[in-house]
């Protein structure tokens, strides 16, 4: 029984640790969105950069993209500050933020089964409850 509890707790903790780091595409001033390939994938800074950011700039020579990791505060402030410049016309700048892995890449349709899955960050209260209730059980002596 103790081994089962330990294995369950270890699995939950391992999954929770994975949720603290996100991967995003990162590039500067690329045209035609072509930096959404594996060589442009980066691991964002753990517990600091928790979002992916995408900037779309409309210039005279075409559409340019900037993609990067970002902190949620900085990204949300930047995206709201540029709302008035996001027109889709020449010299337009649109900034968007998202918090799932590689979400600043090309839009893909997700299967219905994945779309219904909850975000791993919403499971943190469950992790705390499991830790407080299961850990003491593991420390009890066998009789």
Backbone as JSON Lines, residues from 0, in Angstrom:
{"i":0,"aa":"X","n":[0.83,-1.19,0.0],"ca":[0.0,0.0,0.0],"c":[0.88,1.26,0.0]}
{"i":1,"aa":"X","n":[1.9,1.24,0.84],"ca":[2.79,2.4,0.92],"c":[3.47,2.67,-0.42]}
{"i":2,"aa":"X","n":[3.87,1.61,-1.1],"ca":[4.5,1.77,-2.41],"c":[3.53,2.37,-3.42]}
{"i":3,"aa":"X","n":[2.29,1.96,-3.38],"ca":[1.27,2.5,-4.29],"c":[1.06,3.99,-4.03]}
{"i":4,"aa":"X","n":[0.98,4.37,-2.77],"ca":[0.79,5.78,-2.41],"c":[2.0,6.59,-2.88]}
{"i":5,"aa":"X","n":[3.21,6.08,-2.63],"ca":[4.42,6.77,-3.06],"c":[4.47,6.93,-4.58]}
{"i":6,"aa":"X","n":[4.14,5.89,-5.31],"ca":[4.17,5.95,-6.78],"c":[3.17,6.96,-7.3]}
{"i":7,"aa":"X","n":[1.99,6.99,-6.7],"ca":[0.97,7.97,-7.11],"c":[1.44,9.39,-6.84]}
{"i":8,"aa":"X","n":[1.94,9.62,-5.64],"ca":[2.42,10.96,-5.28],"c":[3.58,11.38,-6.16]}
{"i":9,"aa":"X","n":[4.51,10.49,-6.44],"ca":[5.64,10.8,-7.3],"c":[5.16,11.19,-8.7]}
{"i":10,"aa":"X","n":[4.2,10.47,-9.24],"ca":[3.68,10.78,-10.57],"c":[3.02,12.14,-10.62]}
{"i":11,"aa":"X","n":[2.26,12.47,-9.59],"ca":[1.59,13.77,-9.54],"c":[2.62,14.88,-9.44]}
{"i":12,"aa":"X","n":[3.62,14.7,-8.57],"ca":[4.65,15.73,-8.42],"c":[5.47,15.9,-9.7]}
{"i":13,"aa":"X","n":[5.78,14.8,-10.38],"ca":[6.54,14.87,-11.63],"c":[5.75,15.64,-12.68]}
{"i":14,"aa":"X","n":[4.45,15.36,-12.8],"ca":[3.62,16.05,-13.77],"c":[3.48,17.53,-13.43]}
{"i":15,"aa":"X","n":[3.39,17.84,-12.13],"ca":[3.27,19.24,-11.72],"c":[4.55,20.0,-12.04]}
{"i":16,"aa":"X","n":[5.71,19.36,-11.9],"ca":[6.98,20.01,-12.22],"c":[7.09,20.32,-13.7]}
{"i":17,"aa":"X","n":[6.56,19.45,-14.53],"ca":[6.6,19.69,-15.96],"c":[5.77,20.91,-16.35]}
{"i":18,"aa":"X","n":[4.74,21.2,-15.58],"ca":[3.85,22.3,-15.91],"c":[4.48,23.66,-15.64]}
{"i":19,"aa":"X","n":[5.6,23.7,-14.95],"ca":[6.21,24.97,-14.59],"c":[7.07,25.55,-15.7]}
{"i":20,"aa":"X","n":[7.37,24.76,-16.73],"ca":[8.17,25.25,-17.85],"c":[7.38,25.07,-19.13]}
{"i":21,"aa":"X","n":[7.42,26.07,-19.97],"ca":[6.69,26.03,-21.23],"c":[7.69,26.13,-22.38]}
{"i":22,"aa":"X","n":[7.35,25.57,-23.5],"ca":[8.15,25.71,-24.72],"c":[7.41,26.63,-25.67]}
{"i":23,"aa":"X","n":[8.18,27.5,-26.34],"ca":[7.62,28.43,-27.32],"c":[8.53,28.48,-28.55]}
{"i":24,"aa":"X","n":[7.98,28.99,-29.63],"ca":[8.81,29.31,-30.79],"c":[9.46,30.66,-30.53]}
{"i":25,"aa":"X","n":[10.71,30.82,-30.97],"ca":[11.41,32.08,-30.77],"c":[12.14,32.47,-32.04]}
{"i":26,"aa":"X","n":[11.85,33.68,-32.53],"ca":[12.54,34.2,-33.71],"c":[12.33,35.71,-33.77]}
{"i":27,"aa":"X","n":[13.16,36.37,-34.57],"ca":[13.09,37.82,-34.75],"c":[12.83,38.16,-36.21]}
{"i":28,"aa":"X","n":[11.8,38.92,-36.46],"ca":[11.54,39.5,-37.78],"c":[11.58,38.49,-38.93]}
{"i":29,"aa":"X","n":[10.9,37.38,-38.77],"ca":[10.83,36.39,-39.84],"c":[9.61,36.7,-40.71]}
{"i":30,"aa":"X","n":[9.76,36.43,-42.01],"ca":[8.64,36.63,-42.92],"c":[7.94,35.3,-43.16]}
{"i":31,"aa":"X","n":[6.69,35.37,-43.44],"ca":[5.87,34.22,-43.83],"c":[5.74,33.16,-42.74]}
{"i":32,"aa":"X","n":[5.88,33.55,-41.46],"ca":[5.63,32.65,-40.34],"c":[6.48,31.38,-40.38]}
{"i":33,"aa":"X","n":[7.63,31.4,-41.06],"ca":[8.4,30.18,-41.23],"c":[9.33,29.86,-40.06]}
{"i":34,"aa":"X","n":[9.15,30.51,-38.92],"ca":[9.95,30.11,-37.76],"c":[9.18,29.16,-36.85]}
{"i":35,"aa":"X","n":[8.14,28.58,-37.37],"ca":[7.37,27.59,-36.6],"c":[7.83,26.18,-36.96]}
{"i":36,"aa":"X","n":[9.13,25.97,-36.86],"ca":[9.72,24.66,-37.13],"c":[10.55,24.26,-35.91]}
{"i":37,"aa":"X","n":[10.88,22.98,-35.78],"ca":[11.55,22.5,-34.57],"c":[12.83,23.25,-34.17]}
{"i":38,"aa":"X","n":[13.6,23.74,-35.13],"ca":[14.85,24.41,-34.74],"c":[14.62,25.74,-34.03]}
{"i":39,"aa":"X","n":[13.4,26.27,-34.05],"ca":[13.09,27.53,-33.37],"c":[12.4,27.31,-32.02]}
{"i":40,"aa":"X","n":[12.28,26.08,-31.57],"ca":[11.64,25.79,-30.28],"c":[12.65,26.03,-29.16]}
{"i":41,"aa":"X","n":[12.24,26.77,-28.14],"ca":[13.09,27.03,-26.98],"c":[12.34,26.67,-25.7]}
{"i":42,"aa":"X","n":[13.1,26.34,-24.67],"ca":[12.54,26.16,-23.33],"c":[12.56,27.5,-22.64]}
{"i":43,"aa":"X","n":[11.42,27.95,-22.18],"ca":[11.34,29.24,-21.51],"c":[11.9,29.11,-20.09]}
{"i":44,"aa":"X","n":[12.24,30.24,-19.49],"ca":[12.79,30.27,-18.15],"c":[11.76,29.78,-17.14]}
{"i":45,"aa":"X","n":[12.12,28.77,-16.36],"ca":[11.2,28.16,-15.4],"c":[10.71,29.19,-14.4]}
{"i":46,"aa":"X","n":[9.42,29.19,-14.15],"ca":[8.75,30.04,-13.16],"c":[8.87,31.54,-13.44]}
{"i":47,"aa":"X","n":[9.39,31.93,-14.58],"ca":[9.49,33.35,-14.93],"c":[8.72,33.62,-16.22]}
{"i":48,"aa":"X","n":[9.11,32.93,-17.27],"ca":[8.45,33.09,-18.56],"c":[7.4,31.99,-18.68]}
{"i":49,"aa":"X","n":[6.16,32.36,-18.42],"ca":[5.09,31.37,-18.38],"c":[4.11,31.49,-19.55]}
{"i":50,"aa":"X","n":[4.46,32.31,-20.55],"ca":[3.61,32.48,-21.72],"c":[4.46,32.54,-22.98]}
{"i":51,"aa":"X","n":[3.79,32.32,-24.1],"ca":[4.4,32.53,-25.41],"c":[3.81,33.81,-25.98]}
{"i":52,"aa":"X","n":[4.62,34.56,-26.68],"ca":[4.2,35.83,-27.27],"c":[4.4,35.77,-28.78]}
{"i":53,"aa":"X","n":[3.5,36.39,-29.49],"ca":[3.61,36.46,-30.95],"c":[3.27,37.87,-31.39]}
{"i":54,"aa":"X","n":[4.18,38.46,-32.14],"ca":[3.96,39.8,-32.71],"c":[3.83,39.64,-34.21]}
{"i":55,"aa":"X","n":[2.84,40.29,-34.77],"ca":[2.63,40.3,-36.21],"c":[2.73,41.75,-36.66]}
{"i":56,"aa":"X","n":[3.73,42.03,-37.51],"ca":[3.97,43.39,-37.99],"c":[3.7,43.44,-39.49]}
{"i":57,"aa":"X","n":[2.91,44.39,-39.92],"ca":[2.64,44.57,-41.34],"c":[3.53,45.7,-41.84]}
{"i":58,"aa":"X","n":[4.5,45.33,-42.69],"ca":[5.46,46.3,-43.21],"c":[5.28,46.41,-44.73]}
{"i":59,"aa":"X","n":[5.9,47.42,-45.35],"ca":[5.76,47.57,-46.81],"c":[6.2,46.33,-47.6]}
{"i":60,"aa":"X","n":[7.17,45.57,-47.07],"ca":[7.64,44.39,-47.81],"c":[6.92,43.1,-47.39]}
{"i":61,"aa":"X","n":[5.89,43.2,-46.58],"ca":[5.12,42.01,-46.2],"c":[4.92,41.89,-44.7]}
{"i":62,"aa":"X","n":[4.42,40.74,-44.31],"ca":[4.13,40.48,-42.89],"c":[5.36,39.86,-42.24]}
{"i":63,"aa":"X","n":[5.74,40.4,-41.09],"ca":[6.87,39.9,-40.31],"c":[6.36,39.37,-38.98]}
{"i":64,"aa":"X","n":[7.08,38.38,-38.45],"ca":[6.7,37.77,-37.18],"c":[7.85,37.82,-36.2]}
{"i":65,"aa":"X","n":[7.52,38.07,-34.95],"ca":[8.45,37.91,-33.84],"c":[7.77,36.98,-32.86]}
{"i":66,"aa":"X","n":[8.5,35.98,-32.42],"ca":[7.94,35.03,-31.47],"c":[8.93,34.84,-30.34]}
{"i":67,"aa":"X","n":[8.4,34.68,-29.12],"ca":[9.29,34.54,-27.98],"c":[8.56,34.02,-26.75]}
{"i":68,"aa":"X","n":[9.35,33.72,-25.72],"ca":[8.82,33.45,-24.38],"c":[8.56,34.79,-23.72]}
{"i":69,"aa":"X","n":[7.67,34.81,-22.75],"ca":[7.39,36.06,-22.04],"c":[6.81,35.76,-20.67]}
{"i":70,"aa":"X","n":[6.93,36.72,-19.79],"ca":[6.22,36.6,-18.51],"c":[4.78,37.05,-18.76]}
{"i":71,"aa":"X","n":[3.87,36.5,-18.02],"ca":[2.45,36.82,-18.26],"c":[2.19,38.31,-18.1]}
{"i":72,"aa":"X","n":[2.76,38.92,-17.08],"ca":[2.52,40.35,-16.86],"c":[2.99,41.2,-18.02]}
{"i":73,"aa":"X","n":[4.23,40.97,-18.45],"ca":[4.79,41.78,-19.55],"c":[4.02,41.55,-20.84]}
{"i":74,"aa":"X","n":[3.67,40.31,-21.13],"ca":[2.98,40.01,-22.38],"c":[1.59,40.64,-22.4]}
{"i":75,"aa":"X","n":[0.86,40.5,-21.31],"ca":[-0.5,41.04,-21.29],"c":[-0.5,42.57,-21.35]}
{"i":76,"aa":"X","n":[0.48,43.2,-20.72],"ca":[0.58,44.67,-20.8],"c":[0.91,45.09,-22.23]}
{"i":77,"aa":"X","n":[1.87,44.41,-22.86],"ca":[2.25,44.75,-24.23],"c":[1.08,44.54,-25.19]}
{"i":78,"aa":"X","n":[0.38,43.43,-25.05],"ca":[-0.71,43.14,-25.99],"c":[-1.85,44.15,-25.82]}
{"i":79,"aa":"X","n":[-2.14,44.55,-24.6],"ca":[-3.21,45.53,-24.42],"c":[-2.76,46.92,-24.87]}
{"i":80,"aa":"X","n":[-1.47,47.23,-24.69],"ca":[-0.95,48.53,-25.12],"c":[-0.93,48.71,-26.63]}
{"i":81,"aa":"X","n":[-0.83,47.61,-27.37],"ca":[-0.79,47.69,-28.83],"c":[-2.14,47.43,-29.49]}
{"i":82,"aa":"X","n":[-3.2,47.25,-28.69],"ca":[-4.52,46.98,-29.26],"c":[-4.92,48.0,-30.32]}
{"i":83,"aa":"X","n":[-4.65,49.26,-30.05],"ca":[-5.06,50.32,-30.99],"c":[-4.28,50.29,-32.3]}
{"i":84,"aa":"X","n":[-3.12,49.62,-32.31],"ca":[-2.3,49.55,-33.52],"c":[-2.53,48.25,-34.29]}
{"i":85,"aa":"X","n":[-3.41,47.41,-33.8],"ca":[-3.67,46.12,-34.44],"c":[-4.84,46.27,-35.42]}
{"i":86,"aa":"X","n":[-4.52,46.8,-36.6],"ca":[-5.56,47.07,-37.59],"c":[-5.5,46.13,-38.79]}
{"i":87,"aa":"X","n":[-4.35,45.48,-38.99],"ca":[-4.18,44.62,-40.15],"c":[-3.73,45.38,-41.39]}
{"i":88,"aa":"X","n":[-3.64,46.69,-41.27],"ca":[-3.19,47.52,-42.39],"c":[-1.68,47.79,-42.26]}
{"i":89,"aa":"X","n":[-1.12,48.52,-43.21],"ca":[0.3,48.85,-43.22],"c":[0.7,49.49,-41.89]}
{"i":90,"aa":"X","n":[1.85,49.09,-41.37],"ca":[2.4,49.52,-40.09],"c":[1.6,49.04,-38.87]}
{"i":91,"aa":"X","n":[0.76,48.06,-39.08],"ca":[-0.01,47.47,-37.99],"c":[0.91,46.59,-37.13]}
{"i":92,"aa":"X","n":[0.65,46.57,-35.83],"ca":[1.37,45.7,-34.89],"c":[0.33,45.01,-34.01]}
{"i":93,"aa":"X","n":[0.33,43.7,-34.04],"ca":[-0.57,42.93,-33.19],"c":[0.27,42.02,-32.3]}
{"i":94,"aa":"X","n":[-0.01,42.04,-31.01],"ca":[0.71,41.2,-30.05],"c":[-0.31,40.31,-29.36]}
{"i":95,"aa":"X","n":[-0.02,39.01,-29.35],"ca":[-0.92,38.08,-28.67],"c":[-0.12,37.23,-27.69]}
{"i":96,"aa":"X","n":[-0.79,36.75,-26.66],"ca":[-0.19,35.94,-25.61],"c":[-0.99,34.65,-25.46]}
{"i":97,"aa":"X","n":[-0.29,33.58,-25.11],"ca":[-0.96,32.31,-24.87],"c":[-0.12,31.5,-23.89]}
{"i":98,"aa":"X","n":[-0.72,30.51,-23.25],"ca":[0.01,29.8,-22.18],"c":[0.02,28.29,-22.32]}
{"i":99,"aa":"X","n":[-0.03,27.79,-23.54],"ca":[0.13,26.35,-23.75],"c":[1.36,26.13,-24.63]}
{"i":100,"aa":"X","n":[1.98,24.96,-24.54],"ca":[3.22,24.72,-25.29],"c":[3.07,24.98,-26.79]}
{"i":101,"aa":"X","n":[4.01,25.75,-27.34],"ca":[4.1,26.04,-28.78],"c":[2.85,26.72,-29.35]}
{"i":102,"aa":"X","n":[2.13,27.42,-28.49],"ca":[0.88,28.06,-28.92],"c":[1.12,29.3,-29.79]}
{"i":103,"aa":"X","n":[2.37,29.79,-29.86],"ca":[2.65,30.94,-30.72],"c":[3.07,30.51,-32.12]}
{"i":104,"aa":"X","n":[2.79,29.27,-32.45],"ca":[3.07,28.74,-33.79],"c":[1.83,28.81,-34.65]}
{"i":105,"aa":"X","n":[1.82,28.03,-35.72],"ca":[0.66,28.05,-36.62],"c":[-0.57,27.49,-35.92]}
{"i":106,"aa":"X","n":[-1.72,27.98,-36.32],"ca":[-2.97,27.5,-35.75],"c":[-3.23,26.08,-36.22]}
{"i":107,"aa":"X","n":[-3.54,25.21,-35.28],"ca":[-3.86,23.83,-35.61],"c":[-5.18,23.48,-34.95]}
{"i":108,"aa":"X","n":[-5.91,22.61,-35.59],"ca":[-7.14,22.11,-34.97],"c":[-6.75,21.02,-33.99]}
{"i":109,"aa":"X","n":[-7.28,21.12,-32.78],"ca":[-7.01,20.1,-31.78],"c":[-8.14,19.09,-31.81]}
{"i":110,"aa":"X","n":[-7.82,17.83,-31.6],"ca":[-8.88,16.84,-31.49],"c":[-9.79,17.18,-30.31]}
{"i":111,"aa":"X","n":[-11.06,16.81,-30.41],"ca":[-12.03,17.12,-29.36],"c":[-11.59,16.57,-28.01]}
{"i":112,"aa":"X","n":[-10.94,15.42,-28.0],"ca":[-10.5,14.83,-26.73],"c":[-9.44,15.7,-26.05]}
{"i":113,"aa":"X","n":[-8.56,16.33,-26.81],"ca":[-7.54,17.22,-26.22],"c":[-8.13,18.55,-25.82]}
{"i":114,"aa":"X","n":[-9.08,19.05,-26.58],"ca":[-9.69,20.34,-26.27],"c":[-10.44,20.28,-24.95]}
{"i":115,"aa":"X","n":[-10.95,19.11,-24.6],"ca":[-11.73,18.96,-23.37],"c":[-10.85,18.76,-22.15]}
{"i":116,"aa":"X","n":[-9.55,18.5,-22.33],"ca":[-8.67,18.27,-21.19],"c":[-8.4,19.58,-20.47]}
{"i":117,"aa":"X","n":[-8.39,19.55,-19.13],"ca":[-8.11,20.78,-18.39],"c":[-6.64,21.16,-18.47]}
{"i":118,"aa":"X","n":[-6.37,22.43,-18.29],"ca":[-4.99,22.92,-18.24],"c":[-4.32,22.36,-17.0]}
{"i":119,"aa":"X","n":[-3.08,21.91,-17.1],"ca":[-2.39,21.28,-15.97],"c":[-2.22,22.25,-14.81]}
{"i":120,"aa":"X","n":[-2.23,23.54,-15.05],"ca":[-2.06,24.49,-13.96],"c":[-3.29,24.56,-13.07]}
{"i":121,"aa":"X","n":[-4.46,24.13,-13.57],"ca":[-5.65,24.15,-12.74],"c":[-5.64,23.0,-11.74]}
{"i":122,"aa":"X","n":[-4.71,22.06,-11.86],"ca":[-4.64,20.92,-10.96],"c":[-3.74,21.18,-9.75]}
{"i":123,"aa":"X","n":[-3.2,22.36,-9.59],"ca":[-2.3,22.63,-8.47],"c":[-2.99,22.49,-7.11]}
{"i":124,"aa":"X","n":[-4.25,22.96,-6.93],"ca":[-4.89,22.72,-5.63],"c":[-5.0,21.22,-5.33]}
{"i":125,"aa":"X","n":[-5.27,20.42,-6.34],"ca":[-5.34,18.98,-6.14],"c":[-3.98,18.44,-5.69]}
{"i":126,"aa":"X","n":[-2.93,18.94,-6.27],"ca":[-1.58,18.53,-5.88],"c":[-1.33,18.82,-4.4]}
{"i":127,"aa":"X","n":[-1.73,20.0,-3.95],"ca":[-1.53,20.35,-2.54],"c":[-2.33,19.44,-1.63]}
{"i":128,"aa":"X","n":[-3.58,19.17,-2.0],"ca":[-4.39,18.27,-1.19],"c":[-3.78,16.88,-1.11]}
{"i":129,"aa":"X","n":[-3.34,16.37,-2.26],"ca":[-2.71,15.05,-2.27],"c":[-1.47,15.02,-1.39]}
{"i":130,"aa":"X","n":[-0.69,16.06,-1.46],"ca":[0.54,16.13,-0.67],"c":[0.22,16.1,0.82]}
{"i":131,"aa":"X","n":[-0.76,16.91,1.26],"ca":[-1.07,16.99,2.67],"c":[-1.74,15.74,3.21]}
{"i":132,"aa":"X","n":[-2.51,15.04,2.38],"ca":[-3.21,13.85,2.86],"c":[-2.44,12.56,2.63]}
{"i":133,"aa":"X","n":[-1.71,12.45,1.55],"ca":[-1.01,11.2,1.27],"c":[0.35,11.1,1.93]}
{"i":134,"aa":"X","n":[1.04,12.21,2.07],"ca":[2.37,12.17,2.67],"c":[2.35,11.63,4.08]}
{"i":135,"aa":"X","n":[1.42,12.07,4.96],"ca":[1.38,11.49,6.31],"c":[1.11,9.99,6.29]}
{"i":136,"aa":"X","n":[0.3,9.53,5.34],"ca":[0.01,8.1,5.25],"c":[1.28,7.3,4.95]}
{"i":137,"aa":"X","n":[2.15,7.88,4.14],"ca":[3.38,7.19,3.79],"c":[4.32,7.09,4.99]}
{"i":138,"aa":"X","n":[4.22,8.01,5.92],"ca":[5.13,8.05,7.07],"c":[4.67,7.19,8.24]}
{"i":139,"aa":"X","n":[3.43,6.68,8.18],"ca":[2.93,5.83,9.25],"c":[3.69,4.5,9.28]}
{"i":140,"aa":"X","n":[3.98,3.99,10.44],"ca":[4.67,2.7,10.52],"c":[3.74,1.57,10.13]}
{"i":141,"aa":"X","n":[4.3,0.54,9.53],"ca":[3.52,-0.64,9.15],"c":[3.26,-1.47,10.41]}
{"i":142,"aa":"X","n":[2.03,-1.97,10.55],"ca":[1.72,-2.81,11.71],"c":[1.24,-4.17,11.29]}
